[in-house]
Amino acid sequence: QVQLVESGGGLVQPGGSLRLSCVASGSIFSIYNMGWYRQAPGKQRELVATITSGGSTNYADSVKGRFTSSRDNARNTAWLQMNSLKAEDTAVYYCKAFRNGYSYWGQGTQVTVSS
């Protein structure tokens, strides 16, 4: 069992940056792959980025070159650095820990990009 708590969302102007954090507890964080998802109003939840237990990353085309996923297993924390934010990045962002068919979700954090 893994508990995930996200933070770092907020209101930012277009072109700005935010860093989301996802702190894990309850299990061995280092063995889990981590995913970042987002859900905008009226839309389905979509995958934004993943980082494996070994640190390999993948990104959705819409965020490549702007978002960076990282993790520190010693701190049980994953981050999503978001730069050059656009209005279309507005959504609730969720982190997910997954491994061997099991997955655990955080509660989500709101990111609003608006002038």
Residue, then its C-alpha position, 0 to 999 in steps of 0.5 A: q500500500v502506498q499513500l501519495v500526497e501532491s502539492g505545488g499547484g496554483l495559479v500561474q501566468p502563461g509562460g510561467s513555471l510550477r513544480l509539483s511534488c508527490v510524497a510517498s509513504g507506506s511502502i518502498f518508494s524506490i520499487y515503484n514506477m511513477g506517473w503524472y496525469r492530468q484532467a481538465p474540466g470535461k476531458q478524460r484523464e491523460l498521461v503527462a509523464t512517467i518515470t520508472s523506478g530506474g529513472s527513465t522518463n517519457y513524456a506526452d508530446s504536448v509537454k515534451g521540452r517543457f515538463t521534466s519528471s524526476r525523483d529522489n528515492a531517498r526522500n520518497t518524492a517525485w517531482l514534475q517541473m513544468n516550464s513555459l506553461k500554457a492555458e491548455d495545461t490547466a487541469v488537476y494533476y495527479c501522481k500515480a505509483f504503479r508496479n505489477g498491476y497495482s496502482y495508487w493515486g494521489q488526491g490531485t492538485q489544481v494547476t491554473v494557467s491564466s493571465 
